[in-house]
Structure formats: C-alpha cells, structure tokens
Amino acid sequence: MTDMTAPSGPMLAADGTPLKQSLARALRRQKRRALMLIAPLLLFIVVTFLMPIGDMLFRSVENSIVPDTLPLTVEALKDWAPSSGEAPGEPVFAALAADLKIAVAAKRHTRVGSRLNYETPGISSLFRKTGRKVKKLKEGDYREQFIKIHKGWGDVAVWETIKRLSGKYTTSYFLSSVDAEATEDGVRMKPEKERIYLFLLKRTLILSITITITCLMFGYPLAWLLANLPMRTSNLLMILVLLPFWTSLLVRTSAWIVLLQQQGVVNNVLVALGLVSDDNRLDMMFNATGTVIAMTHILLPFMILPLYSVMKTIPPTYLRAAKSLGATDWTAFWRVYFPQTVPGIGAGAILVFILSIGYYITPELVGGTSGIFISNRIAYHISSSLNWGLGAALGVMLLVVVLVLYGAYDRIVGIDNVKLG
C-alpha cells in the first residue's frame, strides 16, 4: 500500500531555500526598491519643510548671544538680586569690563545690545556708547566709570534684563508673542496700549474666515455652472476661472487698488449713476474691506476647483429621481445634491483658509492699518527689525493655531470626508 502522507519539513522554493524565507527576502527587496523611489521626495520634504520648521522652533527659544558674549558678567550676576533695588556691586562691573573689551574687539557688543533692547528699549544705545569708550577704562572703581559713561548702568531694570536673559534658552519671545512679559513677580500682561499681537491674531482669524465664506458664496454657484453646462461652454468658463493663475499677484492687487480707491473706477461709476454722491464716495481700499475683496478674487479658484471636481462626479439622475418622487427643486438640492458636495466644500475651505491666514503681500498693499494680518508683522520682524526670535515665535503661534483649528475641523467634519474629486 502506497504512503500518501506529505513529507515532513518546510516547503521549499525552486532554488531549494525555504519558501517562507524566500518570500521574506523578496518582500524586503521590494520595500528597499520602494524606499529608493520615494527617497528623493523624502529628502526634498526634509530639506524644504521639516528643517525650516525645526529652525524656526529653535530660533524662537534660542538666546545664546547673551551668555556667549557676557560669560563673566552672567556668572557674577548669580549672586545679585533685583529685589535689592540697587545696581550690582563692583565685581559685576569688573566682569562686565572684561567681557566688553573682548566683545568690542570681536564687534559683538552691538549684537548683544540689540538683543537686550528687544526687552528693555534703550539698552542698545547704552552698549554702543560704552563700546566706544571701553578701551579708556582704568583699573579699579569700574562701577563709577561705567555710570559716568552712561547713567543707564545704574538702572536696576537694565541689570534685571541682563540677568533674566542670561540663559541659553528663553521664553521671552513666546511671552512677547502673546503680549506678556516676565517680571520679578512673575508673568504679567503688557499694558493695554502695548498689546498688539493677540489683537492681530484675532483680526487674522476673523478676516480669514470671512474670506473663506465669501469664496464659498461665489465659488459654489460657479462650480455648479461649470459642472452642469455643456462641455464646450464649461471649458471656456474654466479658462476664465484659471486666468488669475496666469497673472502676476502684484498686477492683480494693483488692479484692485485702481478699481476700488475713492477716485477709482468703481466709485466713479457709482457717482455717475447717482448711487452715491461725490462727497460720500465709498471707502473700499486700504482697509479690511479692500483686503477681503482682493484676497477673495485671488483665492476663489482654490474654492472652485475642488467643488467642481466633486460636483462633476454626481450623476444628474439623482436630482431627476428626487423630483420624480415629489421633491421640490429646493428639497432635491438640499436633501440630495448638497450633502454630496460637502467633501468638496471641506477641501476648498481648508485650502482657502490656510492660504489666507498666511498671506502678507496683498494685506500689506491694500490693507492699510485695519486690514493687515499677523503675517505682516512676522515679515517685518524677519526682514526689517531683524528680531528673528520674535518672528519665529509668532510663526510658531500661527502654526499652532492652524493645527488646533485643523484638529477641530477633523473632529466636527472628519478629514476623511474631504475630497478633491
């Protein structure tokens, strides 16, 4: 009788190796090949996205300029308490003299003065003036010599600032970004007239939401027309929708200035039609209104395209079926058509909101004093005031706000329901 039982031992591949081992090796080879294909993209993302964000996070807390430039002074200040109400003693001034002689030779004293000036205005000029005369200091009685050079060296607030910023890392930039400051008694909000960043953040969010809503109001019917008109007409309208992409941003913004200013085309037409008097021309430029109008025009395609791509996939037979069952036009639209376009609304709203919250060129040109965003202050600190730490802290704050709103949106709507077509 023949034995029909299978031979014992692992199943082998054609080359004689165990089949499980051969499959695992082939899978590892496939994963390595896939990794090599996406490696350039990963490298691009790391270099152009993750590294800049990491650098921004680091700059928002980095403070090495003070301890690196004034190491002896920082060490000597450890035993001094601002609560004494008096400037430090002779040992601290002697350490400051030694540090400044080295810093002046390396031309670093103005940099540390600029850093401290962000916290206490006036310190920058104090360091510049002292730097010009530090070589003339004589041995002994440094305290009196420094105060003679500049009376600010006898101010307790100056020394309190130096001591507070003596660490390599600081929270002062983040405190400033929320209109707060650190004092000997703890963290407190700045005086009302000095608070600006929370106000700008609130304005940025309100205007960004307003722009998103106006884009939806204008974009939804336009997308519906594009999706339901004959192909030839739809293609022609799509070219008009995409036309702004082919025009310079500065040209488009400048065109709105010409159209909307008080002596512009729109006001002249309204005056000619008798709708407004020549003495009461509409103020639509260099304010929040101008920002909303110009940015709605610029970002409208980012709302239309996701809506169009989703609407194009909705069969028109759904509406006809709803009407055949007795539904009115409004009921068929609201109960059948609109729910299917929600994914497109979500995608367009996210695109427009995130783009608008970070815009700064258009608000800078047409926003005046009431239509600028917090991104305009970030650009100012990065390019003009060179207060990169505060600019980075404001950037981190804006990033956190966007992530929080994105998380809330995911909870309410569900990011899985967002579709681009």
Secondary structure, DSSP 8 states (H G I E B T S, - for coil): ----S--SS--B-TTSSBHHHHHHHHHHHHHHHHHHHHHHHHHHHIIIIIHHHHHHHHHTTB-THHHHHSHHHHHHGGG--GGG-S---HHHHHHHHHHHHHHHHTT-HHHHHHHHHTTSTTHHHHHHHHHHHGGG--SS-HHHHHHHH-GGGG-HHHHHHHHHT-SSB-SHHHHHHTTEEEETTEEEE--GGG--HHHHHHHHHHHHHHHHHHHHHHHHHHHHHHHHS-HHHHHHHHHHHHGGGGS-HHHHHHHHHHHHSTTSHHHHHHHHTTSS-GGG----SSSHHHHHHHHHHHHHHHHHHHHHHHHTTS-THHHHHHHHTT--HHHHIIIIIHHHHHHHHHHHHHHHHHHHHT--HHHHHH-TTTS--HHHHHHHHHHTS--HHHHHHHHHHHHHHHHHHHHHHHHHT-GGG----
